Amino acid sequence: MTAHTTIVFCRYIMLSIESRNNQDQRTIGQLFYFCCDELADISYAEALYTILEVLKNAVREYFSLREDKIDEFMNFFISSLPAFLKERLVFSCCES
C-alpha cells in the first residue's frame, strides 16, 4: 500500500509541475526575469542623494536664492539629519 501511495503522489507532483509550466508566466524561461529587471535597482544612498539634489533644485527655483545661500541651507539641512542618514549621504558623496 505504501508503494501505491508513493506512486500516486509522484504522478500528482509531475502533473502539478506540468500544469505550472503551461499556465504560470514565471516559467517561460528568462522572459519573466527580463520583464521584472527592466529598471536597475538603485541603492539607498543613491536614492537619498537624488532626493537631496531635487530639494536643492526646488529651493533654487522656488525661492530664487543665490548659490551660496542654497549651499548654506543644504549644509544646515544635512547637519540636522539623523546620524544614520548622514553616514549614508557622506558615503554617496565620496563615491562620486
C-alpha positions in Angstrom: 0.0 0.0 0.0 2.9 2.4 0.7 4.4 1.9 -2.8 1.0 2.6 -4.4 0.6 5.8 -2.4 4.1 6.9 -3.3 3.5 6.3 -7.0 0.2 8.3 -6.8 2.0 11.2 -5.1 4.8 11.2 -7.7 2.3 11.2 -10.5 0.5 14.1 -8.8 3.7 16.1 -8.4 4.6 15.5 -12.1 1.2 16.6 -13.2 1.4 19.7 -11.0 4.8 20.6 -12.4 3.5 20.2 -16.0 0.4 22.3 -15.2 2.5 25.1 -13.7 4.9 25.0 -16.7 1.9 25.5 -19.0 0.0 28.2 -17.0 2.4 30.2 -14.9 4.1 33.1 -16.7 7.2 32.8 -14.4 8.1 29.5 -16.1 8.7 31.0 -19.6 12.4 30.8 -19.2 14.2 34.2 -18.8 11.2 36.2 -20.1 9.8 36.7 -16.6 13.1 38.0 -15.3 13.6 40.3 -18.3 10.2 41.9 -17.6 11.0 42.3 -13.9 14.5 43.6 -14.3 13.9 46.4 -16.8 14.9 49.0 -14.3 18.1 48.6 -12.3 17.7 48.9 -8.6 19.3 51.9 -7.0 20.9 51.8 -3.6 19.6 53.6 -0.6 22.4 56.1 -0.7 21.8 56.9 -4.3 18.1 57.5 -3.6 18.9 59.8 -0.7 21.4 61.7 -2.8 18.8 62.1 -5.6 16.2 63.4 -3.2 18.6 66.0 -1.8 19.5 67.1 -5.3 15.8 67.6 -6.1 15.3 69.5 -2.9 18.3 71.7 -3.8 16.9 72.4 -7.3 13.4 73.1 -5.9 14.8 75.6 -3.3 16.7 77.3 -6.1 13.7 77.7 -8.3 11.1 78.5 -5.7 13.0 80.9 -3.6 15.4 82.3 -6.2 18.3 82.2 -3.8 22.0 82.7 -4.6 24.1 79.5 -4.8 26.0 80.3 -1.5 22.7 80.6 0.4 21.5 77.3 -1.1 24.7 75.7 0.0 24.3 77.1 3.4 20.8 75.8 3.6 21.8 72.3 2.4 24.6 72.2 4.9 22.2 73.1 7.7 19.7 70.6 6.4 22.3 67.8 6.2 23.6 68.6 9.7 20.1 68.3 11.1 19.6 64.8 9.6 19.8 61.8 11.9 23.3 60.2 12.1 22.4 57.1 10.1 21.3 59.3 7.2 24.3 61.5 7.4 26.6 58.4 7.2 24.8 57.2 4.1 25.0 60.6 2.5 28.6 61.1 3.2 29.3 57.7 1.7 27.4 58.6 -1.5 29.2 61.9 -1.9 32.6 60.3 -1.6 31.7 57.8 -4.4 31.0 60.5 -7.0 
